[in-house]
């Protein structure tokens, strides 16, 4: 069936009128629309593909269990991503800070890059991740990567991570940039390449 013309909310409304396999088909369509983005979000927090897949599965299981509680006061995607955020933050609290992963950047296609260039990029990516991990705390690194890596606005990051400080995500960006500048200065003073 063609569901592409239906919005998420219309698809959900139809699913609520059905039962059994017909309902499951619509719910699966609804979730498949958002799987890739939720999976990328989970990868940012989990740090590796296996943990991210487990986290994404938890997000969709929780969403499925609570699907009838969605009241359409907001968009379906907003509701789903709030579940993803809460599950991700809960996992962070249980498991500690995530490790950065080259897998995130591996999803960016290389344009006419040869093997030597790809190897060099991989090494640079690893170096950047190690530098960020050694310089920034977990929340600063998350805000920094979401803002500069995903081009997410500071207001969106503030809401997404439920930052309650006065300046929101901007405070973490300012702190991260200050720490990174000092770390680069220290490396340069030792004659090392940042």
C-alpha positions as a LaTeX table, in Angstrom:
\begin{tabular}{lrrr}
\hline
Residue & $x$ (\AA) & $y$ (\AA) & $z$ (\AA) \\
\hline
Unk1 & 0.00 & 0.00 & 0.00 \\
Unk2 & 1.09 & 3.57 & $-0.60$ \\
Unk3 & 1.41 & 5.46 & 2.65 \\
Unk4 & 3.95 & 8.02 & 1.47 \\
Unk5 & 1.31 & 10.74 & 1.06 \\
Unk6 & 0.12 & 10.35 & 4.65 \\
Unk7 & 1.69 & 12.34 & 7.47 \\
Unk8 & 2.94 & 10.51 & 10.54 \\
Unk9 & $-0.10$ & 11.62 & 12.48 \\
Unk10 & $-2.51$ & 10.45 & 9.75 \\
Unk11 & $-0.74$ & 7.11 & 9.60 \\
Unk12 & $-1.02$ & 6.72 & 13.35 \\
Unk13 & $-4.71$ & 7.67 & 13.30 \\
Unk14 & $-5.36$ & 4.94 & 10.71 \\
Unk15 & $-3.32$ & 2.43 & 12.73 \\
Unk16 & $-5.44$ & 3.14 & 15.80 \\
Unk17 & $-8.56$ & 2.14 & 13.84 \\
Unk18 & $-7.11$ & $-1.25$ & 12.96 \\
Unk19 & $-5.87$ & $-4.31$ & 14.82 \\
Unk20 & $-3.57$ & $-7.25$ & 14.27 \\
Unk21 & $-1.37$ & $-7.47$ & 11.20 \\
Unk22 & $-2.99$ & $-4.47$ & 9.51 \\
Unk23 & $-2.20$ & $-2.25$ & 12.49 \\
Unk24 & 1.33 & $-3.67$ & 12.73 \\
Unk25 & 1.94 & $-2.87$ & 9.05 \\
Unk26 & 1.07 & 0.81 & 9.59 \\
Unk27 & 3.08 & 1.07 & 12.80 \\
Unk28 & 6.08 & $-0.53$ & 11.08 \\
Unk29 & 5.78 & 1.99 & 8.24 \\
Unk30 & 5.62 & 4.82 & 10.78 \\
Unk31 & 8.70 & 3.61 & 12.63 \\
Unk32 & 10.67 & 2.87 & 9.45 \\
Unk33 & 10.30 & 6.53 & 8.46 \\
Unk34 & 12.29 & 7.52 & 11.52 \\
Unk35 & 14.60 & 4.55 & 12.05 \\
Unk36 & 17.68 & 5.96 & 10.30 \\
Unk37 & 17.62 & 9.28 & 12.16 \\
Unk38 & 16.94 & 7.64 & 15.53 \\
Unk39 & 19.76 & 5.16 & 14.85 \\
Unk40 & 22.17 & 8.02 & 14.06 \\
Unk41 & 21.13 & 9.78 & 17.26 \\
Unk42 & 21.73 & 6.57 & 19.22 \\
Unk43 & 25.14 & 6.13 & 17.59 \\
Unk44 & 26.15 & 9.59 & 18.78 \\
Unk45 & 25.38 & 8.60 & 22.34 \\
Unk46 & 26.36 & 4.94 & 22.37 \\
Unk47 & 29.64 & 5.33 & 20.53 \\
Unk48 & 29.57 & 2.03 & 18.66 \\
Unk49 & 27.17 & 0.37 & 16.27 \\
Unk50 & 26.27 & $-2.60$ & 18.47 \\
Unk51 & 25.35 & $-0.49$ & 21.49 \\
Unk52 & 23.57 & 1.99 & 19.20 \\
Unk53 & 21.48 & $-0.79$ & 17.64 \\
Unk54 & 20.50 & $-2.01$ & 21.11 \\
Unk55 & 19.61 & 1.52 & 22.16 \\
Unk56 & 17.55 & 2.14 & 18.99 \\
Unk57 & 15.71 & $-1.12$ & 19.63 \\
Unk58 & 14.92 & 0.05 & 23.17 \\
Unk59 & 13.65 & 3.37 & 21.82 \\
Unk60 & 11.28 & 1.71 & 19.36 \\
Unk61 & 10.13 & $-0.89$ & 21.90 \\
Unk62 & 9.29 & 1.86 & 24.36 \\
Unk63 & 7.57 & 3.88 & 21.64 \\
Unk64 & 5.56 & 0.81 & 20.61 \\
Unk65 & 4.52 & 0.09 & 24.21 \\
Unk66 & 3.40 & 3.68 & 24.73 \\
Unk67 & 2.02 & 4.39 & 21.25 \\
Unk68 & $-1.53$ & 4.70 & 22.54 \\
Unk69 & $-0.40$ & 7.37 & 25.00 \\
Unk70 & 0.63 & 9.70 & 22.14 \\
Unk71 & $-2.01$ & 12.44 & 22.23 \\
Unk72 & $-0.91$ & 14.45 & 19.17 \\
Unk73 & $-0.22$ & 17.54 & 21.30 \\
Unk74 & 3.05 & 17.71 & 19.35 \\
Unk75 & 4.33 & 16.12 & 16.17 \\
Unk76 & 4.89 & 12.36 & 16.28 \\
Unk77 & 8.58 & 12.87 & 15.45 \\
Unk78 & 8.99 & 15.21 & 18.43 \\
Unk79 & 7.44 & 12.61 & 20.72 \\
Unk80 & 9.62 & 9.81 & 19.29 \\
Unk81 & 12.84 & 11.83 & 19.55 \\
Unk82 & 12.05 & 12.75 & 23.14 \\
Unk83 & 11.91 & 9.02 & 23.86 \\
Unk84 & 15.26 & 8.61 & 22.04 \\
Unk85 & 16.76 & 11.44 & 24.08 \\
Unk86 & 15.48 & 10.06 & 27.38 \\
Unk87 & 16.64 & 6.53 & 26.63 \\
Unk88 & 20.06 & 7.83 & 25.52 \\
Unk89 & 20.50 & 9.93 & 28.63 \\
Unk90 & 19.36 & 7.02 & 30.81 \\
Unk91 & 21.93 & 4.78 & 29.17 \\
Unk92 & 24.63 & 7.39 & 29.74 \\
Unk93 & 23.77 & 7.50 & 33.41 \\
Unk94 & 23.87 & 3.69 & 33.64 \\
Unk95 & 26.97 & 3.10 & 31.50 \\
Unk96 & 29.05 & 6.23 & 31.85 \\
Unk97 & 30.21 & 8.52 & 29.06 \\
Unk98 & 30.19 & 7.32 & 25.45 \\
Unk99 & 33.27 & 6.73 & 23.41 \\
Unk100 & 33.52 & 8.59 & 20.14 \\
Unk101 & 33.40 & 6.44 & 17.05 \\
Unk102 & 34.82 & 6.64 & 13.54 \\
Unk103 & 31.60 & 4.93 & 12.44 \\
Unk104 & 29.79 & 8.26 & 12.69 \\
Unk105 & 32.10 & 9.88 & 10.18 \\
Unk106 & 32.27 & 6.72 & 8.06 \\
Unk107 & 28.72 & 7.49 & 6.93 \\
Unk108 & 29.97 & 10.60 & 5.12 \\
Unk109 & 30.85 & 9.53 & 1.57 \\
Unk110 & 34.35 & 10.20 & 0.33 \\
Unk111 & 34.40 & 12.05 & $-2.97$ \\
Unk112 & 36.91 & 10.47 & $-5.34$ \\
Unk113 & 39.28 & 9.68 & $-2.50$ \\
Unk114 & 42.00 & 7.15 & $-3.01$ \\
Unk115 & 43.13 & 4.59 & $-0.42$ \\
Unk116 & 45.97 & 6.79 & 0.84 \\
Unk117 & 43.65 & 9.74 & 1.34 \\
Unk118 & 41.05 & 7.56 & 3.07 \\
Unk119 & 43.69 & 6.16 & 5.43 \\
Unk120 & 44.90 & 9.68 & 6.17 \\
Unk121 & 41.34 & 10.85 & 6.88 \\
Unk122 & 40.74 & 7.89 & 9.15 \\
Unk123 & 43.89 & 8.67 & 11.12 \\
Unk124 & 42.92 & 12.36 & 11.34 \\
Unk125 & 39.41 & 11.45 & 12.48 \\
Unk126 & 40.83 & 9.18 & 15.17 \\
Unk127 & 43.21 & 11.93 & 16.27 \\
Unk128 & 40.36 & 14.49 & 16.47 \\
Unk129 & 38.18 & 12.11 & 18.50 \\
Unk130 & 41.04 & 11.40 & 20.92 \\
Unk131 & 41.79 & 15.11 & 21.21 \\
Unk132 & 38.12 & 15.95 & 21.95 \\
Unk133 & 37.82 & 13.10 & 24.45 \\
Unk134 & 40.99 & 14.16 & 26.27 \\
Unk135 & 40.07 & 17.85 & 26.32 \\
Unk136 & 36.30 & 18.05 & 26.86 \\
Unk137 & 33.97 & 16.47 & 29.36 \\
Unk138 & 31.18 & 14.25 & 28.03 \\
Unk139 & 28.44 & 16.90 & 27.90 \\
Unk140 & 30.70 & 19.51 & 26.29 \\
Unk141 & 31.75 & 16.95 & 23.68 \\
Unk142 & 28.13 & 15.99 & 22.97 \\
Unk143 & 27.05 & 19.62 & 22.55 \\
Unk144 & 30.14 & 20.40 & 20.44 \\
Unk145 & 29.59 & 17.45 & 18.09 \\
Unk146 & 25.85 & 18.09 & 17.75 \\
Unk147 & 26.47 & 21.76 & 16.96 \\
Unk148 & 29.52 & 21.56 & 14.70 \\
Unk149 & 29.18 & 17.99 & 13.43 \\
Unk150 & 25.42 & 17.86 & 12.89 \\
Unk151 & 24.83 & 21.60 & 12.30 \\
Unk152 & 22.22 & 21.59 & 15.03 \\
Unk153 & 21.26 & 25.00 & 16.42 \\
Unk154 & 22.13 & 25.85 & 20.02 \\
Unk155 & 18.45 & 26.36 & 20.87 \\
Unk156 & 17.61 & 22.90 & 19.53 \\
Unk157 & 20.46 & 21.32 & 21.49 \\
Unk158 & 19.35 & 23.14 & 24.65 \\
Unk159 & 15.82 & 21.76 & 24.28 \\
Unk160 & 16.94 & 18.30 & 23.17 \\
Unk161 & 19.31 & 17.79 & 26.08 \\
Unk162 & 17.03 & 19.68 & 28.49 \\
Unk163 & 19.80 & 22.01 & 29.59 \\
Unk164 & 18.51 & 24.20 & 32.41 \\
Unk165 & 21.44 & 26.57 & 32.86 \\
Unk166 & 20.89 & 30.22 & 31.90 \\
Unk167 & 22.80 & 30.14 & 28.61 \\
Unk168 & 21.84 & 26.62 & 27.58 \\
Unk169 & 24.06 & 24.92 & 24.99 \\
Unk170 & 25.91 & 28.17 & 24.30 \\
Unk171 & 27.65 & 27.91 & 27.68 \\
Unk172 & 28.99 & 24.46 & 26.77 \\
Unk173 & 30.16 & 25.65 & 23.35 \\
Unk174 & 31.97 & 28.62 & 24.91 \\
Unk175 & 33.57 & 26.36 & 27.51 \\
Unk176 & 34.52 & 23.75 & 24.89 \\
Unk177 & 36.07 & 26.33 & 22.56 \\
Unk178 & 38.04 & 27.85 & 25.45 \\
Unk179 & 39.34 & 24.42 & 26.54 \\
Unk180 & 40.21 & 23.45 & 22.98 \\
Unk181 & 42.07 & 26.74 & 22.37 \\
Unk182 & 44.12 & 26.22 & 25.55 \\
Unk183 & 44.87 & 22.62 & 24.60 \\
Unk184 & 46.04 & 23.70 & 21.13 \\
Unk185 & 48.26 & 26.38 & 22.69 \\
Unk186 & 49.83 & 23.78 & 25.00 \\
Unk187 & 50.50 & 21.46 & 22.07 \\
Unk188 & 51.99 & 24.26 & 20.01 \\
Unk189 & 54.20 & 25.35 & 22.94 \\
Unk190 & 55.59 & 21.79 & 23.02 \\
Unk191 & 56.10 & 21.91 & 19.25 \\
Unk192 & 53.43 & 19.29 & 18.58 \\
Unk193 & 50.81 & 19.36 & 15.85 \\
Unk194 & 47.25 & 19.93 & 17.13 \\
\hline
\end{tabular}
